[in-house]
């Protein structure tokens, strides 16, 4: 009986932890003439949308270097 309770407890804990996993959202790069997409992690309940300004790595280096 104890083994069954331990097994059920472990399953519940694993399901709870998997529900808290970070999800990612794919947004379009806001760089000039860039058609790439950027994956953004969702944190603290804030879900990024297309109103956010995001840059891919190459546009960030070029546009933000000044």
C-alpha positions in Angstrom: 0.0 0.0 0.0 2.9 2.4 0.8 4.4 1.8 -2.6 1.2 2.7 -4.3 0.9 5.9 -2.4 4.5 6.8 -3.2 3.9 6.1 -6.8 0.8 8.2 -7.0 2.5 11.1 -5.1 5.4 11.0 -7.6 3.1 11.1 -10.5 1.2 14.1 -9.1 4.5 15.9 -8.5 5.7 15.2 -12.0 2.5 16.5 -13.5 2.6 19.6 -11.4 6.2 20.4 -12.4 5.5 19.8 -16.1 2.6 22.3 -16.0 5.1 25.0 -14.8 7.5 24.5 -17.7 8.4 27.6 -19.6 6.7 27.9 -23.0 7.9 29.8 -25.9 6.2 32.1 -28.4 7.4 32.8 -31.9 7.4 36.4 -33.0 8.6 38.2 -36.1 11.8 40.2 -36.1 11.3 44.0 -36.2 14.5 44.7 -38.0 14.5 46.5 -41.4 13.9 44.0 -44.3 14.2 41.0 -42.0 11.8 38.1 -42.4 13.2 35.9 -39.5 11.3 34.7 -36.5 12.4 35.0 -32.9 11.4 32.5 -30.1 10.6 34.4 -26.8 10.1 32.6 -23.5 7.0 33.3 -21.5 7.9 34.3 -17.9 5.8 35.4 -14.9 2.5 35.0 -16.7 3.3 37.7 -19.3 2.6 36.3 -22.8 4.5 38.3 -25.5 2.5 39.2 -28.6 3.3 41.0 -31.9 3.1 44.4 -30.2 6.5 43.7 -28.5 9.6 44.9 -30.2 12.0 42.0 -30.7 15.1 41.6 -32.9 16.9 38.5 -34.1 20.6 38.1 -33.3 21.9 39.6 -36.5 19.6 42.6 -36.4 20.4 43.2 -32.8 24.1 43.4 -33.6 23.6 45.7 -36.6 20.8 48.0 -35.3 21.8 48.3 -31.6 25.6 48.6 -32.1 25.4 52.4 -32.5 
